[in-house]
Amino acid sequence: MANLSFIVGILGNIISILVFASPIKTFWIVMKKKSTENYKGVPYITTLLSTSLWTFYGLLNPDGLLVVTVNGTGVVFQSVYVTLFLIYAPKDKKIKSAKLVALLNVGFVGAVIAVTLLAMHGHLRLTFVGIVCAALTIGMYAAPLSAMRMVIKTKSVEYMPFLLSFFLFLNGGIWSIYALLVKDIYIGVPNATGFVLGSVQLILYAIYKSKSPSTKPQDAIGEGSAHSVKGDIEMDAYSNDEEASAKNISLDKGISLPVPSVNRQKSLQKVLRTLSLNAKDLQYWAIE
């Protein structure tokens, strides 16, 4: 049984590390552009919080070697992501993110460690940290619920990437099996929750992947994430929309175009009649 749990734990380590490594491409783009643009730092900051506390839990647990290795690796990955975000983020985002890092990754983690070591003894330490870690992990697994709601509303899987859902399902499943083998309720409950939510997401994906997407609601465009964990999915669409809007406003108000003379106006009207273009056609052509 011990050998089986170790093998399952190794598989869990591999899958979790793949999940931790998934934003590498995102931050490679950030470094090339030297800007985070519309990427959000909160997912990386909260994941750093979770992996830090799980590492502490593994250190307290006599059988927590595999928990320490996977979450210790997660701490390294997330620390790099958060550091890069703070380096390349715009000033306002940088300040807000730095405050959040100080509050969660320094203040909250420090408070949990201090209370555990100074005010608790024996098995109570493991129980306290385990409950905190389980609550955080359930919250992270529940984050994609908004994406699931959007899928049902729009009848489109555009806002729920398949790979993210698949890895949530796989990661939750393998760690649930590990928790059963080692009889660890604090690992089992949150990961069983993740397994169930991941399964639901895959079912939704199978139902709606072949259906035609409906008109995108405004709040979907505004939230675009990700998550999301949607890496994978956060930045370029926004800047393109803003540029297009700016062009439309500029053309509508006539700010960027000189006012033609009367003769030029008549000539332009003749050209328009000849080409059978109306004003909207001309505007669309000009933008393109």
NUNULO-137074 format. One record per residue (C-alpha): residue number from 1; residue in one letter; chain; x, y, z. Coordinates in steps of 0.5 Angstrom, whole numbers, plus 500, padded with zeros to 3 digits. Layout:
! residues N
+-----+---+---+-----+-----+-----+
:   k : r : c :  c1 :  c2 :  c3 :
+-----+---+---+-----+-----+-----+
: NUM : A : A :   X :   Y :   Z :
...
+-----+---+---+-----+-----+-----+
This chain:
! residues 288
+-----+---+---+-----+-----+-----+
:   k : r : c :  c1 :  c2 :  c3 :
+-----+---+---+-----+-----+-----+
:   1 : M : A : 500 : 500 : 500 :
:   2 : A : A : 506 : 505 : 502 :
:   3 : N : A : 509 : 503 : 495 :
:   4 : L : A : 502 : 505 : 491 :
:   5 : S : A : 501 : 511 : 495 :
:   6 : F : A : 508 : 513 : 493 :
:   7 : I : A : 507 : 512 : 486 :
:   8 : V : A : 501 : 516 : 486 :
:   9 : G : A : 504 : 521 : 489 :
:  10 : I : A : 510 : 522 : 484 :
:  11 : L : A : 504 : 522 : 479 :
:  12 : G : A : 501 : 527 : 482 :
:  13 : N : A : 507 : 531 : 483 :
:  14 : I : A : 509 : 531 : 475 :
:  15 : I : A : 502 : 533 : 474 :
:  16 : S : A : 502 : 539 : 478 :
:  17 : I : A : 508 : 541 : 476 :
:  18 : L : A : 506 : 541 : 469 :
:  19 : V : A : 500 : 546 : 471 :
:  20 : F : A : 505 : 550 : 475 :
:  21 : A : A : 509 : 551 : 469 :
:  22 : S : A : 504 : 552 : 464 :
:  23 : P : A : 504 : 560 : 465 :
:  24 : I : A : 512 : 560 : 462 :
:  25 : K : A : 509 : 562 : 455 :
:  26 : T : A : 505 : 567 : 458 :
:  27 : F : A : 511 : 570 : 462 :
:  28 : W : A : 516 : 569 : 456 :
:  29 : I : A : 511 : 574 : 452 :
:  30 : V : A : 511 : 579 : 458 :
:  31 : M : A : 519 : 579 : 458 :
:  32 : K : A : 519 : 580 : 450 :
:  33 : K : A : 514 : 586 : 451 :
:  34 : K : A : 517 : 588 : 457 :
:  35 : S : A : 510 : 589 : 459 :
:  36 : T : A : 504 : 585 : 463 :
:  37 : E : A : 499 : 590 : 459 :
:  38 : N : A : 492 : 587 : 461 :
:  39 : Y : A : 495 : 580 : 464 :
:  40 : K : A : 492 : 580 : 472 :
:  41 : G : A : 497 : 578 : 477 :
:  42 : V : A : 492 : 575 : 482 :
:  43 : P : A : 492 : 568 : 480 :
:  44 : Y : A : 499 : 568 : 481 :
:  45 : I : A : 499 : 571 : 488 :
:  46 : T : A : 494 : 567 : 491 :
:  47 : T : A : 497 : 560 : 488 :
:  48 : L : A : 504 : 563 : 491 :
:  49 : L : A : 499 : 563 : 498 :
:  50 : S : A : 497 : 556 : 497 :
:  51 : T : A : 503 : 553 : 495 :
:  52 : S : A : 507 : 556 : 501 :
:  53 : L : A : 502 : 554 : 506 :
:  54 : W : A : 501 : 547 : 503 :
:  55 : T : A : 509 : 546 : 504 :
:  56 : F : A : 508 : 548 : 511 :
:  57 : Y : A : 503 : 543 : 512 :
:  58 : G : A : 508 : 538 : 509 :
:  59 : L : A : 513 : 540 : 513 :
:  60 : L : A : 509 : 539 : 519 :
:  61 : N : A : 506 : 532 : 517 :
:  62 : P : A : 511 : 526 : 518 :
:  63 : D : A : 509 : 523 : 512 :
:  64 : G : A : 509 : 530 : 508 :
:  65 : L : A : 515 : 529 : 503 :
:  66 : L : A : 511 : 529 : 497 :
:  67 : V : A : 507 : 534 : 499 :
:  68 : V : A : 513 : 538 : 500 :
:  69 : T : A : 516 : 537 : 494 :
:  70 : V : A : 510 : 539 : 489 :
:  71 : N : A : 508 : 545 : 493 :
:  72 : G : A : 516 : 547 : 494 :
:  73 : T : A : 516 : 547 : 487 :
:  74 : G : A : 510 : 551 : 486 :
:  75 : V : A : 513 : 556 : 491 :
:  76 : V : A : 519 : 557 : 486 :
:  77 : F : A : 515 : 557 : 480 :
:  78 : Q : A : 510 : 562 : 483 :
:  79 : S : A : 515 : 567 : 486 :
:  80 : V : A : 518 : 567 : 479 :
:  81 : Y : A : 512 : 569 : 476 :
:  82 : V : A : 510 : 574 : 481 :
:  83 : T : A : 517 : 577 : 481 :
:  84 : L : A : 516 : 578 : 473 :
:  85 : F : A : 509 : 581 : 474 :
:  86 : L : A : 512 : 586 : 479 :
:  87 : I : A : 518 : 588 : 475 :
:  88 : Y : A : 514 : 589 : 468 :
:  89 : A : A : 507 : 591 : 471 :
:  90 : P : A : 504 : 598 : 470 :
:  91 : K : A : 506 : 603 : 476 :
:  92 : D : A : 498 : 603 : 478 :
:  93 : K : A : 498 : 595 : 478 :
:  94 : K : A : 505 : 594 : 481 :
:  95 : I : A : 503 : 598 : 487 :
:  96 : K : A : 496 : 594 : 488 :
:  97 : S : A : 500 : 587 : 487 :
:  98 : A : A : 506 : 589 : 491 :
:  99 : K : A : 500 : 591 : 497 :
: 100 : L : A : 497 : 584 : 496 :
: 101 : V : A : 503 : 580 : 496 :
: 102 : A : A : 505 : 584 : 502 :
: 103 : L : A : 498 : 582 : 505 :
: 104 : L : A : 497 : 575 : 503 :
: 105 : N : A : 504 : 572 : 502 :
: 106 : V : A : 508 : 575 : 507 :
: 107 : G : A : 503 : 578 : 512 :
: 108 : F : A : 498 : 572 : 512 :
: 109 : V : A : 503 : 566 : 511 :
: 110 : G : A : 507 : 569 : 517 :
: 111 : A : A : 501 : 570 : 521 :
: 112 : V : A : 499 : 562 : 520 :
: 113 : I : A : 506 : 560 : 521 :
: 114 : A : A : 507 : 564 : 528 :
: 115 : V : A : 500 : 562 : 531 :
: 116 : T : A : 501 : 555 : 529 :
: 117 : L : A : 508 : 554 : 532 :
: 118 : L : A : 507 : 559 : 538 :
: 119 : A : A : 500 : 558 : 540 :
: 120 : M : A : 499 : 550 : 538 :
: 121 : H : A : 502 : 544 : 540 :
: 122 : G : A : 502 : 537 : 537 :
: 123 : H : A : 496 : 534 : 532 :
: 124 : L : A : 493 : 541 : 533 :
: 125 : R : A : 498 : 544 : 529 :
: 126 : L : A : 497 : 539 : 523 :
: 127 : T : A : 489 : 540 : 524 :
: 128 : F : A : 489 : 548 : 524 :
: 129 : V : A : 494 : 548 : 518 :
: 130 : G : A : 490 : 543 : 514 :
: 131 : I : A : 484 : 546 : 515 :
: 132 : V : A : 487 : 553 : 512 :
: 133 : C : A : 490 : 549 : 506 :
: 134 : A : A : 483 : 546 : 505 :
: 135 : A : A : 479 : 552 : 505 :
: 136 : L : A : 484 : 556 : 500 :
: 137 : T : A : 484 : 550 : 495 :
: 138 : I : A : 477 : 549 : 495 :
: 139 : G : A : 476 : 556 : 493 :
: 140 : M : A : 481 : 556 : 488 :
: 141 : Y : A : 478 : 550 : 485 :
: 142 : A : A : 471 : 553 : 485 :
: 143 : A : A : 474 : 559 : 481 :
: 144 : P : A : 472 : 557 : 474 :
: 145 : L : A : 465 : 556 : 476 :
: 146 : S : A : 464 : 563 : 473 :
: 147 : A : A : 467 : 560 : 467 :
: 148 : M : A : 462 : 554 : 467 :
: 149 : R : A : 456 : 559 : 468 :
: 150 : M : A : 458 : 563 : 462 :
: 151 : V : A : 459 : 557 : 458 :
: 152 : I : A : 451 : 555 : 459 :
: 153 : K : A : 449 : 562 : 458 :
: 154 : T : A : 453 : 563 : 451 :
: 155 : K : A : 452 : 556 : 449 :
: 156 : S : A : 460 : 556 : 447 :
: 157 : V : A : 466 : 553 : 450 :
: 158 : E : A : 470 : 560 : 448 :
: 159 : Y : A : 471 : 562 : 455 :
: 160 : M : A : 473 : 555 : 458 :
: 161 : P : A : 479 : 552 : 455 :
: 162 : F : A : 480 : 545 : 455 :
: 163 : L : A : 487 : 544 : 457 :
: 164 : L : A : 485 : 548 : 464 :
: 165 : S : A : 479 : 544 : 465 :
: 166 : F : A : 483 : 537 : 463 :
: 167 : F : A : 488 : 538 : 468 :
: 168 : L : A : 484 : 540 : 474 :
: 169 : F : A : 480 : 534 : 473 :
: 170 : L : A : 487 : 530 : 472 :
: 171 : N : A : 490 : 533 : 478 :
: 172 : G : A : 484 : 533 : 483 :
: 173 : G : A : 483 : 526 : 481 :
: 174 : I : A : 490 : 523 : 482 :
: 175 : W : A : 491 : 527 : 489 :
: 176 : S : A : 484 : 524 : 491 :
: 177 : I : A : 487 : 517 : 490 :
: 178 : Y : A : 493 : 519 : 494 :
: 179 : A : A : 489 : 522 : 500 :
: 180 : L : A : 485 : 516 : 500 :
: 181 : L : A : 491 : 511 : 500 :
: 182 : V : A : 495 : 515 : 506 :
: 183 : K : A : 488 : 517 : 509 :
: 184 : D : A : 489 : 525 : 509 :
: 185 : I : A : 482 : 528 : 509 :
: 186 : Y : A : 485 : 535 : 508 :
: 187 : I : A : 488 : 533 : 502 :
: 188 : G : A : 482 : 529 : 500 :
: 189 : V : A : 476 : 534 : 501 :
: 190 : P : A : 479 : 539 : 497 :
: 191 : N : A : 482 : 535 : 491 :
: 192 : A : A : 475 : 531 : 491 :
: 193 : T : A : 472 : 538 : 490 :
: 194 : G : A : 477 : 539 : 484 :
: 195 : F : A : 475 : 532 : 481 :
: 196 : V : A : 468 : 533 : 481 :
: 197 : L : A : 468 : 541 : 478 :
: 198 : G : A : 473 : 538 : 473 :
: 199 : S : A : 469 : 533 : 471 :
: 200 : V : A : 463 : 538 : 470 :
: 201 : Q : A : 467 : 542 : 466 :
: 202 : L : A : 469 : 537 : 461 :
: 203 : I : A : 462 : 534 : 461 :
: 204 : L : A : 460 : 542 : 459 :
: 205 : Y : A : 465 : 542 : 454 :
: 206 : A : A : 463 : 535 : 451 :
: 207 : I : A : 456 : 538 : 450 :
: 208 : Y : A : 457 : 545 : 448 :
: 209 : K : A : 464 : 544 : 443 :
: 210 : S : A : 460 : 543 : 437 :
: 211 : K : A : 454 : 548 : 438 :
: 212 : S : A : 455 : 555 : 435 :
: 213 : P : A : 457 : 560 : 439 :
: 214 : S : A : 452 : 566 : 441 :
: 215 : T : A : 453 : 573 : 441 :
: 216 : K : A : 458 : 575 : 446 :
: 217 : P : A : 455 : 579 : 452 :
: 218 : Q : A : 459 : 585 : 454 :
: 219 : D : A : 461 : 583 : 461 :
: 220 : A : A : 464 : 576 : 458 :
: 221 : I : A : 469 : 581 : 454 :
: 222 : G : A : 470 : 585 : 460 :
: 223 : E : A : 472 : 579 : 464 :
: 224 : G : A : 476 : 575 : 459 :
: 225 : S : A : 480 : 571 : 463 :
: 226 : A : A : 482 : 569 : 466 :
: 227 : H : A : 483 : 564 : 468 :
: 228 : S : A : 484 : 564 : 469 :
: 229 : V : A : 487 : 560 : 471 :
: 230 : K : A : 486 : 563 : 461 :
: 231 : G : A : 493 : 565 : 461 :
: 232 : D : A : 492 : 563 : 458 :
: 233 : I : A : 488 : 569 : 454 :
: 234 : E : A : 488 : 575 : 457 :
: 235 : M : A : 492 : 581 : 454 :
: 236 : D : A : 492 : 582 : 446 :
: 237 : A : A : 484 : 582 : 445 :
: 238 : Y : A : 483 : 588 : 450 :
: 239 : S : A : 488 : 592 : 447 :
: 240 : N : A : 486 : 591 : 440 :
: 241 : D : A : 479 : 593 : 442 :
: 242 : E : A : 481 : 599 : 445 :
: 243 : E : A : 485 : 601 : 439 :
: 244 : A : A : 479 : 600 : 434 :
: 245 : S : A : 475 : 604 : 439 :
: 246 : A : A : 479 : 609 : 439 :
: 247 : K : A : 480 : 609 : 431 :
: 248 : N : A : 472 : 609 : 431 :
: 249 : I : A : 471 : 615 : 435 :
: 250 : S : A : 477 : 619 : 431 :
: 251 : L : A : 473 : 618 : 425 :
: 252 : D : A : 466 : 619 : 428 :
: 253 : K : A : 468 : 626 : 431 :
: 254 : G : A : 472 : 628 : 425 :
: 255 : I : A : 478 : 629 : 429 :
: 256 : S : A : 484 : 626 : 425 :
: 257 : L : A : 481 : 628 : 418 :
: 258 : P : A : 482 : 635 : 415 :
: 259 : V : A : 475 : 638 : 413 :
: 260 : P : A : 475 : 638 : 405 :
: 261 : S : A : 473 : 644 : 401 :
: 262 : V : A : 466 : 645 : 397 :
: 263 : N : A : 470 : 643 : 391 :
: 264 : R : A : 473 : 637 : 394 :
: 265 : Q : A : 466 : 635 : 397 :
: 266 : K : A : 463 : 635 : 390 :
: 267 : S : A : 468 : 631 : 387 :
: 268 : L : A : 468 : 626 : 393 :
: 269 : Q : A : 461 : 625 : 392 :
: 270 : K : A : 461 : 623 : 385 :
: 271 : V : A : 467 : 618 : 387 :
: 272 : L : A : 462 : 615 : 392 :
: 273 : R : A : 456 : 615 : 387 :
: 274 : T : A : 461 : 612 : 382 :
: 275 : L : A : 463 : 606 : 387 :
: 276 : S : A : 456 : 605 : 390 :
: 277 : L : A : 459 : 606 : 397 :
: 278 : N : A : 455 : 609 : 402 :
: 279 : A : A : 458 : 613 : 408 :
: 280 : K : A : 458 : 607 : 413 :
: 281 : D : A : 462 : 603 : 407 :
: 282 : L : A : 467 : 608 : 407 :
: 283 : Q : A : 468 : 609 : 414 :
: 284 : Y : A : 469 : 601 : 414 :
: 285 : W : A : 474 : 601 : 408 :
: 286 : A : A : 478 : 607 : 412 :
: 287 : I : A : 479 : 603 : 418 :
: 288 : E : A : 481 : 597 : 415 :
+-----+---+---+-----+-----+-----+
